[in-house]
Amino acid sequence: MESVIQTLTVYAIPILFAITVHEAAHGYVARLFGDDTAFVAGRITLNPLKHIDPIGTIVVPLVMVTLSGFMFGWAKPVPVNFGRLRKPKQDMVWVAAAGPGANLLMAILWLLFAKTLVLLQMQEAFFFLVADAGIKVNLMLMALNLLPIPPLDGGRILVGVLPRRLAWQVARIEPYGFIILMVLLVTNTLGFFIQPFLRLGSTVLRLFI
């Protein structure tokens, strides 16, 4: 029980930051390219309460991290009206890429935080565990969202870069995207795509500190 509580304590802040900044980044970039839907809805904010889905943001990720060490979850999607973007098909790529890009940036920031702890000769192991969790969570979210399955960000990017005929065929998968994701999850196939990012993050962390 004690180890479960420790795991929840370590991962709570990294998960909230990872999901909140990811979603806010989508809305911010959408506004830059002409769609202020998320801004009007008050979703371009770092206030996690605006983005939290009680089940997808809190319960599912923490339960999965505790039981399996694998983090899976979701937030309330930031509303984006792609039709209001100045160049909808082209700009969609940047809006979609903003989320994973934000996770990559946060992974780097957690890495710098760990390095700062070393430079300050901090001895408290808890803060190193939080930094490690921050790197892992953000790399996992980045990898997960880059899967080329609509409506994940990778799927949106794929639709944006493919010729219109092929893009239309990929877009038609979107109603079944969540089902496909669940199948990948329960068959442990999803871990095949995620684990390389986790190993990379852990290796870089060890080399960095």
N, C-alpha and C positions, 0 to 999 in steps of 0.2 A: 504493500500500500504506500509506503514511504517513497519508493522509487517511482511510482505512478505520479504522486504529487509533485515530486521533483521534476519529472519530465514535463508535466503540464505547466509548471512555473517557468521552466527554461524556455519552452516553445511559445508561450502565450504572446509575449511582446513581438518576437520576430514574425509570427503569423499575422497578427493584426497590422503591423507595419507593411508587410509584404503585399497583402491583399488590398489594403487601403491605398497605398501609393500606386499600385498597378492600375486600379480602377480610375483613380484621379488622373493618371497620365493619359488614359484614353480620352477622357473628357477635355483635358487641357489641349491636346494636340488636335482634337476635332474642332475646338473653337478657333485654333490658329488657322485651320483650313476652311473656316466659314460656317460651321455648324455650332450654334450656341445652345443646343438643346440641353446638354448636361449642365451648362452654366446656369441657365434659367431654372433648372430643377434643383440647383444647389448641390450638385454632385462633384464639382471641381473643388474639393476640399480634402484636407488631411484629417478631418474629424472622422474617426472610424465608425461612429454611430450612423453616419450617413450611408455607409457601404455594407455594413454587417448584415448578413443573412444568418439568423440565429442557428439554423441547422448547418448550413454549408460552410459558414465562416468559423464557427466555434465548436459545435458538437462533433461533426464528422472529422475535421482535421486533427483535433486533439485525441479523439478515440483511436484513429488510425495510427497516429504517431506513437501513442502509448502501446498499442497492441502489436504493431508490425514495424515501426520505425519508418514507415512510408507515409508521407503527407499528401492527402488529397482533399480538396475542398473548393468552395466557390464563394463569391460575394454577390450582392445584388448588381447585376450588370449596369454599367453606366449607359444611359440612353444616348444613342447616336443615330441621327437621321442622315444616312449616307447620301440621300438625294439632295441635301442642302450643302454638301461639300462642293467646293468650286470645281474640282475635277473628280467626280465621285469614284470612278474606278481606280484612278491613280492615287488619290488621297487616302482611299481606304487602306492601302498598304501601310502608310505612315501612322494612321490612327491605330491600326491593329498592332503594329510593331512597337508602339509606345509602351504597352503593358510589359511585355517581356524585356524591353530595353530598360525599363524602370527597375525590374527585378535584377538585371545584371548589374546596374549601378548600385543597388542596395547591397548586393553580395560583395562588391568591392568595398563599400563603406564599412560593412561588418568586418571585412578583412583588415581594413585600416584601424578599426576599433581594437581588434585583437593585437595588432602591432603596437598601438599606443599603450595598451595594458602592459606589454612586455617592456617598452621603453620606460614606463613609470614604475617598473618592477612590482606590479600588483601581484599579490600572492593568492587572492581569492579566486578559487577555481570556478565558482558560479558564473562569473562574468565571462570567462573563457568558454564555458558551456553555452551561454547565451549567444556569444559571437559565432561559435561553431554552428549553432542552430540557425542563426540568421543567414549564414552562407548556404547551408543545406536547403532551407526552406525556399530561399529566393532562386537557387539553381533549379530546384524541383519545379517551382511554379513556372519558371522560364521555359524549361524543357517541356513540361506538360502543355503549356499554351502554344508552343511552337509546333505541336503535332498538326499535320496538314488535314485536319478534320473540322469542317464547319460545324458549329459556330465558334470553335476555338480560334485564337488569333492566327495560328498557322494556317488554318483553313481560309480565313479572310485574306491573308497575304497571298495565298495561292490563287484565290479568285481574282485578286487585283493584278497579278502579274501574267496570268494565262490569257491567251487569245479569247475573245468573247464567247465563241462556241464552246470551247473547253471549260471556260470559267462558269458558264451556265450549267454544264453537266456536274461540275463539282458543287456548285451552290445548291443543287437539288438534293444533295446528301444532308443538308442542314437539319431537317426534321428528325433524322435518325442519328445525328451526331452524338447525342448523349447516350443512346443505346449502344453505339459502337464503343464509346469510351468505357461504359460499364462492362462490356464483354472483355475488352482489353484488360480491365482491372481485375476481374474475377478469374481470368485465365493466367494472371501473372505476366502477361505480355507487356503491360504498361511499364513494369519495372525494367524491362529490357532497354527501353528508350531513356529512362530516368537515371539508372545507375551510373552510366558513364559521366554524367554531369556531377553526380555526388562524389564519385571517386576523384574527379578533377578538382573539385572544390576542397576536398579533404587533403589532397596532395599539395595543392598550392598553399593551403593554410599551414601545413607542417613545414614547408620550405620557407614560408614567409616569416614564421616566428621561430 
